[in-house]
Amino acid sequence: MELSNIYYSFLNRSKNKWIILFLLGLILIINFFIFPSLKIPEEKILDVRLYYTPKEAIDYSQQLTQNGIKKSIIMHSTVDIIYPCVYTLFLSSIILYLKGDKRLVSVPLLIFTADILENLSIIFLLIIPKQSIFLKIPSYIGSAATTLKWASFGICFIIILFLGIKRLNKLH
């Protein structure tokens, strides 16, 4: 069975507005309590930017203090791995609730993949020695993954908006 079928079956079995509300609650807790407690004060973190150049990624990694590097690695290897799972399930559940088909329900998996790739790139950017010739590889991958993540979020938002309007029209 292909991955999209397994994912769709899993979501279909747990289709429930209470699960959507639970996932929304987790998103709010992570955004308003957990992420702020792990905030790195030096600069706006890379993965909340819509876009950054590979050079900006390298500059970011090199200006962090040792404490900032440690906090960033902890955040990107724990909470920021769990968070994409939560919001992916949330977005897919909304699309399913709004009667989206299997292909549409799978769109948030693209956001998930890009976000995980972005997080791994940031971690590698922080652990590779600052003078290494390999530093450019995660900076390019992270930059591309961030752009893909936010573009995919835009597409997902349009899908949810379209399905919501379509559902409202059916009610009237």
Number of C-alpha atoms within 10 A of each C-alpha: 5 6 9 15 13 11 16 20 13 11 17 14 8 13 15 14 12 10 15 20 12 13 20 17 12 16 18 12 12 18 13 11 11 14 15 10 11 14 15 19 10 11 11 11 15 19 21 10 12 13 18 18 13 19 13 14 23 19 13 18 25 16 12 17 13 11 10 19 19 15 15 23 20 14 20 20 16 11 14 19 16 13 20 20 18 17 20 21 23 21 24 25 25 21 26 22 19 20 15 19 11 17 10 17 26 23 20 26 21 17 27 22 17 23 25 24 19 27 25 19 23 27 22 19 25 24 14 14 12 14 8 8 9 13 21 15 13 24 25 18 17 31 25 18 23 25 19 20 25 19 15 19 18 13 15 22 15 12 18 21 14 15 19 18 13 13 13 11 9 8 7 5
